[in-house]
Amino acid sequence: MAERIDELHRNGYKIIQNPEYFCFGCDAVLLTGFANVKAGETLMDLGTGCGIIPILLEAKTRGSFFAGLEIQEEMAGLARRSVELNSLSGKIRIDLGDIKNIKENYKASSFDVVTSNPPYMNNGGGLKNAFSPKAIARHEVLLTLDDVIKGACHLLKTGGRFYMIHKPHRLVEIITTLKKYNLEPKVLRQVQPFAEKPPEMILIQAVKGARSMVKVENVLVIYEKPGVYTPEVMRIYGM
């Protein structure tokens, strides 16, 4: 069995992962450094995978309840076991289900915050196995960007916040889709691997029902040099 247990450097928490399915990356951790969950708020993570985002945000914030929705039974099972491993069953729930059916399974306006680290690639053509766990995590084979944003809109209360990390080349499509579902982009932050390299990811905060005005924050640089995180990224990781 390829399963392993990794340290999360937060509250002594650990996470169960299986490289044969899909392991979380830097993007998920950076999203937990960008998302803001206030005291007493509730959060849903769409496409939660191994549960890394709700587990880390429970450690980093004073939110009252965290949920994760995952379509793959194997990944949902890993996430649930990680929740139990960290004795968090009273604060984190992992649901097995399809984002496209969110209206049938969740009441409207039921969460303060929604997060998502969705599949980035919108073309599954050429994949040898389009429905492998890794393909599902990386490519839009079971859901689209529209599905994710539509689901976030349904779940969020008016004034609620949606946090997502995605690819810069899809920014126009992202903003257009957010506004289609009454989610107003409020904060953008580009993520560069090195200071001299172009951005490879973008962090986005949108607010349901807000007025139009966006703030572009300073670039987040991941590495000072190969293999060495910048101090800000070290803080996000809790190192």
Beta strands, then each sheet from edge to edge (+ up, - down):
strand 1: 4-7
strand 2: 14-17
strand 3: 42-46
strand 4: 65-70
strand 5: 92-96
strand 6: 111-116
strand 7: 156-166
strand 8: 183-192
strand 9: 201-208
strand 10: 215-216
strand 11: 220-221
strand 12: 223-225
strand 13: 228-229
sheet 1: 1+ 2-
sheet 2: 5+ 4+ 3+ 6+ 7+ 9- 8+ 10+
sheet 3: 5+ 4+ 3+ 6+ 7+ 9- 8+ 11+
sheet 4: 12+ 13-
end
